[in-house]
């Protein structure tokens, strides 16, 4: 059962594929987006971020870890993160999710 929402000190500001910015201020809002509005079906980063958000709502995982995984998932599908120092994800073969995760974790 999900518990009360958890808010981040600073929202994640994402530029969606249509060009508009969306502010994610809480774990619940982020989980809802990942489960109901995510533009790509499947994807391990999306599923991992959603599982971590669920765990954060149940106080079994750090909300900041859920936030980091959300940032990684967004970068992976090409969303621009407007308020984070994130290495831009490029679908070139030389980039992989592991190196992207490492770069995001080092910078957050």
N, C-alpha and C positions, 0 to 999 in steps of 0.2 A: 504494500500500500504506500502511495506517495505521501510525503509529509508536506509541511508548508514550504512555500517557495523560498529560494535563496537568491539574494540580489548581490551583484558584483559591485565593488567600489567604483569601477569604471566600466561603462558598457562597451560591447564590441560593436563597432560601426562597420557595416558591410555594404559595399556597393553591389547591388544585385545586377544580374545580367542585363536587365532593362535600363540600367543607369541610375535608378533611384537608390538612395541610402536607406538602410534599415538599422535601427538601434536595438541591440539585444542586451537587456538590462538584468535578466534573471535566468536562472537555470530552467525554470518551467517554460518560459517564452522560447528559449533556445531548443528545448526538447520538442515542443510543439512544431516548430519550424522544421527540425530534422525529420520528424515523423510524418508531417502532413504537407509540407511545401518544398521539400528538397527537390531540386531540378533534375537529378540523375537517379535512376533506379539502381539500387545496389551500391556497392562501394564500401570497402572495409573501414575507411576513415569515418564515414557518416555513421555506420553502425557502431563503431567503437565510441564515437562521441555521444551517440544517443544512449548507449549502455552506461557510460560514465555519468551522464546527466541524471539518469534514473537512480544510479547509486548515490549521487550527490544529494538528491532530494530525500533519500532514505538515510542520509548522514553516514553512508558507508564509504564514501569517497570524497576527496577534497573538491569543493566547487571550483577552485582555481585550476585543478587538473582538467575538469570538464570544460572549462573555458579554453584552456590551451588546445585540447583536442578539437573543439569546435573551430578554432582559428585554423588549425591544420586542415580540417575537412573543407572549410571554405576556400582556402588557398588551392587545395587540390582540384576543385571544380572550376576554378578561375574567378572566384569572387575577389574583388579587391578589398583588403582590410584597411580601412581608412585611418584608424587610430592605433595601429600596432606597427612595430618595427619588424616586419616579416619579409623574408626573402621571397620574392615573387615566384610562384610555381609556374613552371613551363613544362609542357608535356613532352619535351625532348627526352630521348632514351637515357641521357646522362643524368637526368633527375629521377629520383625515386622517392617514395613516401618516407623511407627511413631517413634519408638525408634531409628532407624537408622537416620532418619531426625534430631532428637533431638541431637544425638551424633555429626553429621556432623556440624550442626549449632553452637554447642558449641565450636567446635575446629577450625572453620574458622574465 
